[in-house]
Amino acid sequence: MYKQNNLLKICLGIRTKNGKVHISQLWFYRVLLSLKLKGVSRPALFIQKVLSRLRPPVGLQNKQRGASKIKVPAPLPLKQQYLKALRWIFEGAKKRGRGDISPSTFADELYSVAKGKNSYSFKQRKEFLRTVLDSRAFMR
């Protein structure tokens, strides 16, 4: 598993805009607090488990074949796997909150991913893995 401190730094890095880390830290603290209110005893460990469940093991990489470029499945580094999973969760929270990502909508998306309910993040993961499997035909 990925270290918790590095994982939390990645979460803060995605959320931070224009160098305002303090605002991002407050937002993330509210996410942890809303998870705590939902009954999660250790929210940081909960987020880590959710992300490790959602992360894709492979990604698509552009390769040059003659005059054309094709996408070929390739293993992703661990940090990129977690980044992709976090982006999917942020997109799901944005869809759930009508464009604005509040800490409660982000926590709701994390909770629905953990419970296995119909979440946008799992749909994104299935669609991504389907495209990866479809592009296996280009491998040699």
N, C-alpha and C positions, 0 to 999 in steps of 0.2 A: 504494500500500500504506500501511497505517497504521504510524505510528512504533512502533518496538519498545518504547521506554520506556513509552508510553501503553498498549500492549497488555499489558505485564507488570503495570502498575498495575491494569488491569482484572482480570487473573487474580488478583492479590492481594486486590483488593476483594471479589470474589465469595467467596473462601475465608475471609476474615477474619471472625471472630465476636467480639462483645463487645469490640471495640477491641484485640484481641491480634494486632497486626501482626507481631510478632517470631516467633510460632509459625507464622503463615502464611508468612513468608519462609523459615523453616527447611524447611517442608513443600515449598514450591516449589523450593528448592534441591535437595531430594531427588528431585523430579520430573526436574529437569535432569540430575542425576547418573545416574538410572536410564536416561534417554534416551541419555546418553553411553555407558553400559555396553551398550546395545543396538546401538551402532555409529553413532549420529548424531554428526557432527562438530561441528555448531553447533546446539545444542538450541533456543536462543531463536529463531533464524531458522526452524528446523523447525516450532516451534509457530505462528509467524506464518503460514507457508505452509499449514499444516493448517487454521488458522482461516479464512484467506482462501478456501480451497477449500470449506469447509463453510458459510460464512455465507449466509443467505438475502437476496436483493436486495429483496424486498418483504415486507410484513407485512399484517396485518388491522387495520383501523381502524373503530371504531363510528361510524355515521352515523345521524342521525335522519331517518326518512322517514315523515311523517305521525305516527301514534301509535306506530309500532314502530321499533325500532333494528335496523339491519342491519350486517353486517360487509362492508366494501369493501376490496379490495386497495389499498395505498398504499406508496410507496417508504419504506424505513427509513433513518434516518441511519446513518452508518458505525459509530458506537459501539454502537448498538442491534443492528446486524447481528452484531458480534463478541460482544456479550453473549449473544445468543440462541444462537450457535454454542457458546460456552463452557458455557452451561447444559445444552445437549444432551450435551456431552462429560462434564460432571459427572454427569448422570443415567446415562449409559452406564457410567461408572466405578462408580457406586453399584450398578447392577444386576450388574456384573461382580464386584464385591467383596462381595456379599451385604449391602449396607446401609452398609458402612464404606468411605470413600474413602481408600485408602492411596496414597502417591506411585507405587508400582509399578503399581497398577491404573489410575491416571490415565494413566501413561505408556503402558501397554498399550493403552488406548483410543485415545490419540493416535496410536500406531503403527499400529493397525488401521485408523484413518481414513485415514492417509497411504498405506497399502498398498492401500486399497480393499477390504479384506476385509469380511465381514459384521459391521458394528458397529451398535450401538444408535443412535448419533448420525446415521448416514446414513439409518436407518429413520425416525427422527424428522423429518429434513429432507424426505424424500420425502413423508411423511404431511402435513407442514405445507404443502409446495408444492401438494399435491393439494387441500387445503382452500382454499388461495388461488385455485387455478384454478377450483374449483367455485363460489366466491363471485364470480367474474367476471360472472356473470349479473346481479348486482344493480347493476353499474356503468351509468352513463348518460353 
